[in-house]
Amino acid sequence: MLAKIEDAIIERCKLVLADRVKTVEDLPGKWNQKTLRAALRKVPGVFVAWGGARGDGDLAQPATQNRYVVYVVTGHASGERERRRGNTRQVGAYELLERVVPAVHALSVPDVGSLTLESIDNLYADHFDKEGVVVYAAAFRLKVLWPAALSVNDLAPFELYTGTHRIGGNDDPDAESRVELPQPQED
């Protein structure tokens, strides 16, 4: 289910970005120095990561509010302004965000639900600037109902019922039942 959501986001981003970026791919975790090094070879690029979840269920069924983050990364030798706005030769981060955000917001993942925009953050940091890139993060949320741990189809056949029944007051004896249930015959 989690991978299905991530794949749907990636496919939608590929559809709306076409040849404007070098890559649209998943990211194993949060944006850091290590992921930056790997992404430098693939800018401009879009990277999708599952950002975790918080519980939102009850005792009957587990549910979570999941967070998916779409990172937009661009790099220009001309400077930080061109990284954001682009130029005649290369796309800027703003254009990528303007395509990705409306495309992923309300994206319906079959049998799961629809994503909703939560926030857009500028992840400016000195080390990104020194590497010649800008990084923006568009976060989306999606409530997910988790499947039951066991399915009734996984249970063994109900073959025997036993029970103790209290009838009357404390001085009366308990009644006991034992019933062997008929089972369907296998062909």
NORJOWO-V854975 format. One record per residue. N is the residue number from 1. RES is the residue in one small letter. PHI is phi in degrees with one decimal (NA if undefined). NEAR is the number of other C-alpha atoms within 12 Angstrom. D_LAST is the distance of its C-alpha to the last C-alpha in whole Angstrom. Layout:
N:RES:PHI:NEAR:D_LAST  N:RES:PHI:NEAR:D_LAST
This chain:
1:m:NA:20:37  2:l:-63.4:27:40  3:a:-66.4:18:40  4:k:-62.0:19:39  5:i:-66.3:34:42  6:e:-58.1:36:44  7:d:-63.1:26:43  8:a:-65.0:31:43  9:i:-65.1:44:47  10:i:-60.8:35:48  11:e:-62.9:26:46  12:r:-65.4:30:49  13:c:-63.6:37:52  14:k:-61.3:28:51  15:l:-63.8:19:51  16:v:-84.8:24:54  17:l:-99.1:29:56  18:a:44.7:19:56  19:d:-97.7:17:58  20:r:-76.9:30:60  21:v:-127.9:32:59  22:k:-78.2:24:58  23:t:-152.0:30:55  24:v:-133.2:36:53  25:e:-151.7:30:50  26:d:-81.4:32:49  27:l:-129.5:30:51  28:p:-70.8:20:50  29:g:-165.5:20:52  30:k:-69.2:24:55  31:w:-73.2:32:58  32:n:-148.0:19:60  33:q:-60.5:18:63  34:k:-66.5:15:60  35:t:-67.6:23:58  36:l:-60.5:33:61  37:r:-58.0:18:62  38:a:-67.1:20:59  39:a:-76.7:34:59  40:l:-56.2:26:63  41:r:-78.6:19:62  42:k:-122.4:23:60  43:v:-89.5:35:62  44:p:-70.6:39:62  45:g:-150.6:42:58  46:v:-127.6:46:56  47:f:-128.0:44:54  48:v:-113.6:41:51  49:a:-137.9:33:50  50:w:-77.8:33:48  51:g:-96.1:27:50  52:g:100.9:22:48  53:a:-155.0:22:47  54:r:-126.3:16:48  55:g:-60.3:19:46  56:d:-148.1:18:46  57:g:-110.1:17:43  58:d:-137.5:11:42  59:l:-70.4:9:40  60:a:-80.1:12:37  61:q:-150.5:16:37  62:p:-72.3:19:39  63:a:-145.4:21:41  64:t:-138.3:23:44  65:q:-95.1:28:47  66:n:-87.2:33:46  67:r:-122.6:32:49  68:y:-115.9:42:49  69:v:-119.8:44:53  70:v:-107.1:45:54  71:y:-94.1:48:57  72:v:-108.5:51:59  73:v:-129.4:50:62  74:t:-131.8:46:65  75:g:-142.6:38:68  76:h:-138.6:30:71  77:a:-71.2:20:74  78:s:-72.4:20:76  79:g:130.6:21:75  80:e:-64.6:27:73  81:r:-61.7:21:74  82:e:-68.2:24:73  83:r:-62.5:35:70  84:r:-78.4:32:69  85:r:-99.7:24:70  86:g:79.4:27:70  87:n:-150.8:21:72  88:t:-68.4:11:73  89:r:-100.0:15:71  90:q:-146.0:26:68  91:v:-68.5:31:66  92:g:-103.9:36:67  93:a:-62.5:41:65  94:y:-60.8:31:66  95:e:-62.4:27:64  96:l:-64.2:41:61  97:l:-60.9:37:61  98:e:-65.3:23:61  99:r:-92.1:27:59  100:v:-71.0:42:56  101:v:-57.9:35:56  102:p:-67.0:21:56  103:a:-74.5:29:53  104:v:-90.2:39:51  105:h:-60.6:32:52  106:a:72.1:21:49  107:l:-61.9:28:47  108:s:-94.7:22:44  109:v:-100.8:27:41  110:p:-53.0:14:38  111:d:65.3:15:35  112:v:-126.4:25:38  113:g:155.1:25:41  114:s:-120.5:26:45  115:l:-82.0:33:48  116:t:-130.1:28:51  117:l:-62.3:26:54  118:e:-106.6:22:56  119:s:-164.9:20:59  120:i:-130.2:24:61  121:d:-123.1:21:63  122:n:-91.4:21:65  123:l:-95.5:23:65  124:y:-52.2:23:68  125:a:-150.0:19:69  126:d:-56.5:14:72  127:h:-68.5:17:70  128:f:-67.4:30:68  129:d:-61.4:24:71  130:k:-64.7:18:73  131:e:-82.5:27:70  132:g:83.0:30:71  133:v:-131.0:39:67  134:v:-118.9:43:67  135:v:-131.5:44:63  136:y:-121.0:37:62  137:a:-125.5:34:59  138:a:-104.5:41:57  139:a:-101.6:34:55  140:f:-127.4:38:52  141:r:-121.4:33:50  142:l:-155.1:38:46  143:k:-78.1:30:44  144:v:-123.7:30:41  145:l:-92.5:24:38  146:w:-80.7:23:36  147:p:-69.1:16:32  148:a:-62.3:14:31  149:a:-64.4:13:30  150:l:-127.2:11:27  151:s:-104.2:9:24  152:v:-57.9:10:22  153:n:-71.0:10:19  154:d:-87.8:10:20  155:l:-80.4:10:20  156:a:-69.2:11:18  157:p:-58.9:14:16  158:f:-82.3:16:19  159:e:-103.6:14:18  160:l:-138.7:14:22  161:y:-115.6:14:25  162:t:-129.8:14:29  163:g:-158.0:12:32  164:t:-116.3:12:36  165:h:-121.2:14:37  166:r:-91.3:14:41  167:i:-122.6:12:42  168:g:89.0:10:46  169:g:-96.9:9:49  170:n:-66.0:8:49  171:d:-83.6:8:50  172:d:-85.7:10:47  173:p:-71.7:12:44  174:d:-74.9:14:41  175:a:-97.7:13:38  176:e:-119.0:13:35  177:s:-125.6:13:31  178:r:-145.3:13:28  179:v:-131.1:12:25  180:e:-91.5:12:21  181:l:-88.0:12:19  182:p:-65.9:11:15  183:q:-111.4:11:12  184:p:-62.1:9:9  185:q:-80.9:5:6  186:e:-81.7:4:4  187:d:-81.4:3:0
